[in-house]
């Protein structure tokens, strides 16, 4: 990949993973007028707290991605059952291959290959298979990562981080999770920024990097 405005596809196993894992990078890409598509494979209704009705996370992701700047038509939602992705591995792969054929992404952002959640791991494995000739970066979700290769950094400005925080605030149903707090989000971005001498950053696992042209 060597294009100034890449077409970017974000693979989110569940409806909030894109914002947590790479919301700042998404905001920066959109600011630079790149095309960004977000695919969530599950609305995770079975994981909702009892007081929230089914479909809550579908509404929340629509609001969150709008804040980041993703066009409404670039949000794609599937309805795979949460925690059961390994049972649907082939169907997930087929859906990803169709996405590749339809969208022709230059860059795919997906879960890390070291993510221990079974749904995340399945998306990471099948994403690697489906997008064999596309640059792949694995985003960081520390609460799921057994280990993480910090070998690709994206510097963020305050405005990018603020967009990420505002998007995550849309997930009222997830607000009680400790990693949804602004304090945690800022501290992680500050830590990653310190590693590369900038104020804020997000870090990624470089799974595959493809350079086709040098224009």
C-alpha positions as CSV (number, residue, x, y, z in Angstrom):
1,X,0.0,0.0,0.0
2,X,1.4,3.4,-1.0
3,X,-1.5,5.7,-1.7
4,X,-2.2,9.1,-0.2
5,X,-5.9,8.4,0.4
6,X,-6.4,4.7,0.9
7,X,-9.7,2.9,0.9
8,X,-9.8,1.4,4.4
9,X,-12.0,-1.5,5.7
10,X,-12.3,-1.9,9.4
11,X,-13.4,-5.4,10.6
12,X,-15.1,-5.3,13.9
13,X,-16.2,-8.6,15.4
14,X,-18.7,-6.7,17.6
15,X,-20.3,-3.3,17.3
16,X,-17.9,-1.4,19.6
17,X,-14.6,-2.9,18.6
18,X,-13.7,-0.5,15.8
19,X,-14.0,2.6,18.1
20,X,-12.1,1.1,20.9
21,X,-9.3,-0.4,18.7
22,X,-8.7,2.3,16.1
23,X,-11.2,5.1,16.6
24,X,-8.4,7.7,16.6
25,X,-6.9,6.4,13.4
26,X,-10.3,6.3,11.7
27,X,-10.9,10.0,12.6
28,X,-7.5,10.9,11.2
29,X,-8.1,8.9,8.0
30,X,-11.4,10.6,7.4
31,X,-9.9,14.0,8.1
32,X,-7.5,13.3,5.3
33,X,-10.5,12.4,3.1
34,X,-9.8,8.7,2.9
35,X,-12.7,6.3,2.3
36,X,-13.5,4.3,5.4
37,X,-15.9,1.3,5.6
38,X,-16.8,-0.3,8.9
39,X,-18.1,-3.8,9.2
40,X,-19.5,-5.2,12.4
41,X,-20.2,-8.9,12.4
42,X,-22.3,-9.1,15.5
43,X,-24.6,-6.8,17.5
44,X,-23.8,-8.9,20.5
45,X,-27.4,-8.9,21.9
46,X,-26.7,-11.8,24.2
47,X,-24.0,-9.7,25.9
48,X,-26.2,-6.7,26.6
49,X,-27.0,-5.9,30.3
50,X,-30.6,-7.0,31.1
51,X,-32.0,-3.5,31.1
52,X,-31.2,-2.9,27.4
53,X,-33.4,-4.2,24.6
54,X,-32.2,-6.2,21.7
55,X,-30.8,-4.0,18.9
56,X,-29.4,-1.4,21.3
57,X,-25.8,-1.8,20.1
58,X,-27.0,-1.4,16.5
59,X,-28.3,2.0,17.3
60,X,-25.2,2.9,19.3
61,X,-22.8,2.0,16.5
62,X,-24.8,4.1,14.1
63,X,-24.4,7.1,16.4
64,X,-20.7,6.3,17.1
65,X,-19.6,5.9,13.5
66,X,-21.5,9.1,12.6
67,X,-19.5,11.0,15.1
68,X,-16.2,9.6,13.7
69,X,-17.4,10.7,10.3
70,X,-18.1,7.4,8.6
71,X,-20.8,7.7,6.0
72,X,-24.0,6.0,6.8
73,X,-23.8,3.9,3.7
74,X,-20.3,2.7,4.7
75,X,-21.5,1.0,7.8
76,X,-22.2,-2.7,7.2
77,X,-23.8,-4.8,9.9
78,X,-24.1,-8.6,10.1
79,X,-25.8,-10.6,12.8
80,X,-23.5,-13.5,13.7
81,X,-24.2,-14.8,17.2
82,X,-21.7,-13.4,19.8
83,X,-19.1,-15.9,21.1
84,X,-20.0,-18.5,18.4
85,X,-17.9,-17.2,15.5
86,X,-15.7,-20.4,15.4
87,X,-18.8,-22.3,14.4
88,X,-19.4,-20.0,11.4
89,X,-15.8,-19.7,10.2
90,X,-16.5,-20.6,6.6
91,X,-19.4,-18.3,6.2
92,X,-17.4,-15.4,7.8
93,X,-14.6,-16.1,5.3
94,X,-17.1,-16.0,2.4
95,X,-18.6,-12.7,3.6
96,X,-15.1,-11.2,3.8
97,X,-14.2,-12.3,0.3
98,X,-17.4,-10.6,-1.0
99,X,-16.4,-7.5,0.9
100,X,-13.0,-7.5,-0.7
101,X,-14.5,-8.0,-4.2
102,X,-17.1,-5.2,-3.6
103,X,-14.9,-2.6,-1.8
104,X,-11.3,-3.2,-3.1
105,X,-9.6,-2.0,0.1
106,X,-6.0,-0.8,0.2
107,X,-5.8,-1.3,4.0
108,X,-7.7,-3.6,6.4
109,X,-7.8,-2.9,10.1
110,X,-8.7,-6.0,12.1
111,X,-8.2,-7.6,15.5
112,X,-4.7,-8.6,16.5
113,X,-3.5,-12.2,15.8
114,X,-2.9,-12.5,19.5
115,X,-6.4,-11.5,20.6
116,X,-7.7,-14.2,22.9
117,X,-11.5,-13.6,22.4
118,X,-12.8,-16.4,20.2
119,X,-14.8,-14.1,18.0
120,X,-11.9,-11.7,17.6
121,X,-9.5,-14.6,16.9
122,X,-11.7,-16.0,14.2
123,X,-12.0,-12.6,12.4
124,X,-8.2,-12.2,12.6
125,X,-7.6,-15.7,11.1
126,X,-10.2,-15.4,8.4
127,X,-9.2,-11.8,7.6
128,X,-5.7,-13.0,7.0
129,X,-7.0,-15.6,4.5
130,X,-9.6,-13.3,2.8
131,X,-7.3,-10.3,2.3
132,X,-4.1,-12.1,1.1
133,X,-2.9,-9.3,-1.1
134,X,-3.9,-6.4,1.1
135,X,-2.1,-4.5,3.8
136,X,-3.3,-5.7,7.3
137,X,-2.9,-4.0,10.6
138,X,-4.1,-5.5,13.9
139,X,-5.6,-3.1,16.4
140,X,-5.0,-3.1,20.1
141,X,-7.6,-4.1,22.7
142,X,-5.5,-4.7,25.8
143,X,-8.1,-6.5,27.8
144,X,-8.1,-9.3,25.2
145,X,-4.4,-9.4,24.2
146,X,-2.2,-12.1,25.6
147,X,0.7,-10.3,24.0
148,X,1.0,-7.5,21.4
149,X,3.6,-6.5,18.8
150,X,3.9,-2.7,19.0
151,X,5.5,-2.3,15.6
152,X,3.2,0.2,13.8
153,X,2.2,3.5,15.4
154,X,-0.2,6.2,14.2
155,X,0.3,9.6,15.8
156,X,-2.9,11.4,16.9
157,X,-3.7,14.9,17.7
158,X,-6.1,15.9,20.5
159,X,-9.0,16.3,18.0
160,X,-8.6,12.7,16.8
161,X,-8.5,11.4,20.4
162,X,-11.5,13.5,21.3
163,X,-13.5,12.1,18.4
164,X,-12.7,8.6,19.6
165,X,-13.8,9.4,23.2
166,X,-17.1,11.0,21.9
167,X,-17.8,8.0,19.7
168,X,-17.2,5.6,22.6
169,X,-19.6,7.7,24.8
170,X,-22.4,6.6,22.4
171,X,-22.2,3.1,23.8
172,X,-24.3,3.8,26.9
173,X,-24.8,0.0,27.2
174,X,-21.1,-0.5,27.7
175,X,-20.4,2.5,30.0
176,X,-19.7,0.4,33.1
177,X,-16.8,-1.5,31.5
178,X,-13.6,-0.1,32.9
179,X,-11.9,0.3,29.5
180,X,-14.8,2.6,28.4
181,X,-13.7,5.4,30.7
182,X,-12.1,8.5,29.3
183,X,-9.3,8.2,31.8
184,X,-8.3,4.8,30.4
185,X,-8.6,5.8,26.8
186,X,-6.5,8.9,27.3
187,X,-3.9,7.1,29.4
188,X,-3.4,4.3,26.8
189,X,-3.1,6.9,24.0
190,X,-0.6,8.9,26.1
191,X,1.4,5.7,26.7
192,X,1.6,4.9,23.0
193,X,2.4,8.4,22.1
194,X,5.3,8.5,24.6
195,X,6.8,5.5,22.8
196,X,7.2,7.5,19.6
197,X,7.8,11.0,21.0
198,X,4.3,12.4,20.4
199,X,1.5,13.3,22.7
200,X,-1.0,10.6,21.6
201,X,-1.0,7.6,19.4
202,X,-2.6,4.3,18.6
203,X,-0.5,1.2,18.1
204,X,-1.0,-1.7,15.6
205,X,0.4,-5.1,14.9
206,X,1.8,-5.0,11.4
207,X,0.4,-8.3,10.0
208,X,1.1,-7.6,6.3
209,X,2.3,-4.5,4.5
210,X,2.0,-4.4,0.7
211,X,3.6,-1.7,-1.5
212,X,2.4,-1.7,-5.1
213,X,3.3,1.7,-6.5
214,X,5.5,4.6,-5.5
215,X,3.4,7.4,-7.0
